[in-house]
Amino acid sequence: MALEYPKIDVHAHYLPEVYREYYLKYGPTTPDGMPGWWDWDADDHLKMADSLNITKSYLSVTSPGVRLVPGDDELARDLARKVNVAGAEVKRAHPDRFGLFLSLPLPDVESSLGELAYGMDHLDADGVVVLTNGDGYYLGHQRYEPLWAELDRRAAVVFIHPTTGRIVESTVDSPEGNSSRPVAPLPEYANPIFEFFFDTTRAVINLFYTGAIARYPNIKYIVAHAGACLPPLIQRFAELARIHQPMTVDASVSPDFVKERLRRQFFFDLAGFPFPDQLRGLLPFVGADQILYGTDYSPATADEVRRLAGIMAEYLPVIFNKEEQEMVYSKNAERLFQK
């Protein structure tokens, strides 16, 4: 299973006990339609990593993140600080084995800016994880402008992870409103199976349409799950925007611009099951130097991670030469996170 290749895992999730406690008290009945939470332990994580020659894992809190109650900024702010401190403690105990993506209490931008500064300057975080939407506000929303400006100033690494899609309902008192309702056309299926792909694609297109990508060229993005549904839609969303909504879509958006920025600012992880078909759809738009190893552990069990490693070992040599495989497994991540 290509154990000779050292691996750096950019898509790994931790579940500190404080998060479990908050979720059981405040969260919905099931996380994103899944049956429940899993167990996570740093020592177990390291055992799994050692078995596959994973030298470092960059930890993040997965969906639904720290925004457990729509509109409750205080709760999200409190939980963000606690999970970030917990993650920093894991990193501090194993500095060569773990990195950390900060959780932010979006869409509360002011608190997120404070948490970003604290986490980057005092917790030695390596980047931030942002969910595809926060209470229905997708990543390109104008309220996020101060956050993107600060992330751009810091030339930050931003890991885009899917969550359950939401739209914001207007209220009489506020044109934006604080309530939200889930968008789940087929709610009988857990959202991570396929709805997560649609929300990832929606969020990335929204970043382009609102001009956030054009305005903030110093941010490096990691898009989970090999870009989800984005690749086959690139020509379509870039062309049709100019035809049907030229006044509401940023003037920079064109097929050439989108492809150039994907090549310059974006990385894509291999968590999930992007073989044999999905990765081939992505490669016309990006190079081997933009593909990153990812496991999705610990929502993905150790057995599932080993199975995925076996699939990668079978398919990567068909697509990439030995040097490119080394880039995918570790060299690209080393370059991305070098300080």
C-alpha positions in Angstrom: 0.0 0.0 0.0 2.8 2.4 -0.9 4.1 2.5 2.7 7.4 3.6 1.4 5.9 7.0 0.7 5.8 9.3 3.8 2.4 11.0 3.9 1.1 14.3 5.2 -2.6 14.3 5.9 -4.3 17.6 5.4 -7.8 16.3 6.0 -8.0 14.8 9.4 -10.6 15.6 12.1 -10.2 15.7 15.9 -13.1 15.5 18.4 -12.2 17.0 21.7 -14.3 16.0 24.6 -15.5 19.6 25.1 -17.0 19.5 21.6 -18.9 16.3 22.3 -20.2 17.8 25.5 -21.4 21.0 23.8 -22.9 19.1 20.9 -24.9 16.8 23.1 -26.3 19.8 25.0 -26.9 22.2 22.1 -26.6 20.4 18.8 -29.3 18.9 16.6 -30.3 15.3 17.1 -27.9 13.9 14.5 -24.8 15.6 12.9 -25.7 16.2 9.2 -27.9 13.2 9.2 -25.2 10.8 10.4 -26.2 8.4 13.2 -23.9 9.9 15.8 -20.4 10.9 16.8 -17.3 8.7 16.8 -14.5 8.3 19.3 -11.2 10.2 18.8 -8.0 9.9 20.7 -4.6 11.3 19.8 -2.8 8.0 20.6 -5.2 6.0 18.4 -4.8 8.6 15.7 -1.0 8.2 15.9 -1.3 4.4 15.7 -3.4 4.6 12.6 -0.9 7.1 11.1 2.1 5.0 11.9 0.5 2.0 10.2 0.4 4.0 6.9 3.6 6.0 7.3 1.6 9.3 7.8 4.2 11.6 9.3 1.9 14.5 10.1 -1.8 15.2 10.3 -3.4 18.6 10.1 -6.4 18.6 12.5 -9.7 20.3 12.0 -13.2 20.2 13.6 -15.6 18.8 11.1 -19.2 19.8 10.3 -21.4 21.1 11.8 -18.5 23.1 13.4 -18.8 25.4 16.3 -22.0 27.1 15.2 -24.4 24.7 16.9 -27.3 27.1 17.4 -28.2 29.5 14.5 -27.9 33.1 15.7 -26.1 32.2 19.0 -22.8 34.1 18.6 -21.8 33.8 22.2 -22.1 30.0 22.1 -20.1 29.7 18.9 -17.4 32.1 20.1 -17.0 30.1 23.4 -16.9 26.7 21.7 -14.4 28.0 19.0 -12.0 29.1 21.7 -12.3 25.8 23.6 -11.8 23.5 20.6 -8.9 25.6 19.3 -7.1 25.5 22.7 -7.8 21.7 22.8 -6.3 21.3 19.3 -3.3 23.5 20.2 -2.6 21.3 23.2 -2.6 18.2 21.0 -0.2 19.9 18.6 2.0 21.1 21.5 2.2 17.6 22.8 3.2 16.2 19.4 4.6 19.1 17.4 6.1 16.9 14.7 3.0 14.9 14.2 0.1 17.3 14.3 -0.8 20.6 12.8 -3.9 22.7 13.4 -6.6 24.5 11.5 -8.5 27.0 13.6 -12.3 26.9 13.9 -14.0 30.3 13.5 -17.4 31.2 14.8 -18.8 32.4 11.4 -20.9 34.2 10.4 -19.9 36.4 13.4 -17.0 38.2 11.6 -15.8 40.3 14.5 -15.4 37.3 16.8 -13.8 35.4 14.0 -11.2 38.1 13.5 -10.4 37.9 17.2 -10.2 34.2 17.2 -8.0 34.3 14.1 -5.5 36.6 15.7 -5.5 34.7 18.9 -5.1 31.3 17.2 -2.4 32.4 14.7 -0.4 34.5 17.1 -0.7 32.5 20.4 -1.7 29.0 19.5 0.7 28.6 16.5 -2.1 27.4 14.2 -1.3 26.5 10.6 -4.4 27.9 9.0 -8.2 28.0 9.4 -11.0 25.7 8.5 -14.1 27.4 7.1 -17.4 25.5 6.5 -19.1 26.1 3.2 -21.7 28.2 4.9 -22.4 29.7 8.3 -26.1 30.0 9.2 -26.7 30.1 5.4 -24.2 32.8 4.6 -21.9 31.4 2.0 -18.2 32.3 1.9 -18.4 35.1 -0.6 -21.0 37.1 1.3 -20.2 40.7 1.7 -20.2 40.5 5.5 -17.1 38.3 5.3 -15.0 41.0 3.6 -13.0 42.0 6.7 -12.1 38.4 7.4 -10.9 37.7 3.8 -8.9 40.9 3.9 -7.1 39.7 7.1 -6.6 36.2 5.8 -5.1 37.7 2.6 -2.8 40.0 4.7 -1.6 36.9 6.5 -1.3 34.9 3.3 -3.2 32.2 5.2 -4.1 28.6 4.3 -7.9 28.2 4.3 -9.3 24.7 4.3 -12.9 24.7 2.8 -14.9 21.9 4.4 -18.5 21.1 3.5 -21.4 21.3 5.8 -25.2 21.0 5.5 -26.5 23.5 3.0 -28.6 26.3 4.3 -30.5 29.3 3.1 -31.3 32.3 5.2 -35.0 33.2 5.7 -35.8 36.9 5.8 -37.7 38.2 8.7 -39.8 41.4 9.2 -37.3 42.9 11.6 -34.2 42.2 9.5 -33.7 41.8 5.8 -31.0 39.2 6.5 -32.6 37.4 9.4 -31.1 35.1 11.9 -33.1 32.0 11.3 -32.2 29.3 8.8 -33.6 26.1 7.4 -31.8 23.1 6.0 -31.6 22.6 2.3 -31.8 18.8 1.9 -33.8 17.7 -1.2 -33.4 14.1 -0.2 -33.3 14.2 3.6 -33.5 10.5 4.0 -29.8 10.2 3.1 -27.0 11.5 5.3 -25.6 14.7 3.8 -22.0 13.6 3.7 -22.8 11.0 1.1 -23.5 13.5 -1.7 -25.1 16.8 -0.5 -21.7 17.8 0.9 -20.3 17.8 -2.7 -23.0 20.2 -3.8 -22.5 22.6 -0.9 -18.7 22.6 -1.5 -19.3 23.5 -5.2 -21.8 26.2 -4.3 -19.3 27.8 -1.9 -16.4 27.9 -4.3 -18.5 29.3 -7.1 -19.8 31.9 -4.7 -16.3 33.0 -3.9 -15.6 33.6 -7.6 -19.0 35.2 -8.4 -18.7 37.8 -5.5 -15.1 38.7 -6.5 -13.5 37.5 -3.3 -11.0 35.3 -5.2 -10.1 38.3 -7.4 -9.7 40.7 -4.5 -7.6 38.5 -2.2 -4.9 36.7 -4.3 -2.6 35.8 -1.3 -5.0 33.2 0.2 -4.3 29.6 -0.5 -7.3 27.3 -0.5 -7.6 23.6 0.1 -10.9 22.3 -1.2 -12.0 19.0 0.4 -12.8 15.8 -1.5 -10.9 16.6 -4.7 -13.0 19.6 -5.6 -16.4 17.9 -5.2 -18.6 18.7 -8.2 -16.6 21.8 -9.3 -14.5 20.5 -12.3 -17.2 19.7 -14.8 -19.0 23.0 -14.0 -16.1 25.4 -14.5 -16.8 26.3 -18.1 -20.6 26.4 -17.4 -20.6 28.7 -14.4 -17.9 31.0 -15.8 -19.6 31.4 -19.2 -23.3 31.6 -18.2 -22.6 34.2 -15.5 -21.5 36.6 -18.2 -24.6 35.9 -20.3 -27.4 35.8 -17.7 -26.2 37.9 -14.7 -23.5 40.3 -15.8 -24.6 42.9 -13.2 -24.5 40.6 -10.2 -21.4 38.6 -10.9 -17.9 40.0 -10.5 -16.6 41.2 -13.9 -13.4 39.2 -13.4 -15.2 35.9 -13.8 -14.4 34.2 -17.1 -13.3 30.7 -18.0 -9.7 31.8 -18.4 -9.7 33.7 -15.1 -11.2 30.9 -13.1 -8.7 28.4 -14.5 -5.8 30.7 -13.8 -6.8 31.3 -10.2 -7.5 27.6 -9.6 -3.9 27.0 -10.8 -2.5 29.7 -8.6 -4.4 29.6 -5.4 -6.1 26.2 -5.0 -5.1 22.8 -3.6 -7.4 19.7 -3.6 -7.2 16.8 -1.1 -7.9 13.2 -1.9 -10.1 12.4 1.1 -13.1 10.3 0.3 -13.1 8.0 -2.8 -12.0 10.1 -5.8 -10.7 7.1 -7.6 -10.9 6.1 -10.4 -13.1 8.8 -12.0 -13.2 12.0 -10.0 -9.5 12.8 -9.9 -9.3 12.5 -13.7 -11.9 15.1 -14.0 -9.9 17.5 -11.9 -6.5 17.1 -13.5 -7.3 19.1 -16.7 -7.5 22.1 -14.5 -4.7 21.6 -12.0 -1.3 20.0 -11.8 0.2 17.2 -9.7 1.7 20.0 -7.5 -1.8 20.9 -6.3 -3.0 17.5 -5.1 -2.8 16.7 -1.4 -3.1 13.5 0.6 -6.1 13.3 2.9 -7.8 10.6 4.9 -11.0 12.1 6.5 -10.0 10.2 9.7 -11.7 9.9 12.2 -15.2 10.1 10.7 -13.6 7.6 8.3 -12.5 4.7 10.5 -8.9 3.3 10.5 -10.1 0.4 8.4 -11.6 2.8 5.8 -8.5 4.9 5.7 -6.4 1.8 5.1 -8.8 0.7 2.3 -8.5 4.2 0.7 -4.7 4.0 1.0 -4.8 0.7 -0.9 -7.0 2.3 -3.7 -4.6 5.2 -3.9 -1.6 2.8 -4.2 -3.3 1.1 -7.1 -4.4 4.2 -9.0 -1.9 6.9 -8.3 0.9 5.1 -10.3 -1.4 5.0 -13.3 -1.8 8.8 -13.2 1.5 10.1 -11.7 5.1 9.2 -12.0 7.2 8.5 -8.9 8.2 12.1 -8.4 4.6 13.3 -8.7 3.4 10.6 -6.3 5.9 11.9 -3.7 4.5 15.4 -4.3 1.0 14.3 -3.7 1.8 12.2 -0.6 3.9 14.9 1.2 6.0 17.3 -0.8 3.1 19.6 -1.8 1.9 19.9 1.8 5.5 20.6 3.0 5.6 23.5 0.5 2.2 24.8 1.3 2.8 25.0 5.1 6.4 26.1 5.1 6.8 29.2 7.3 
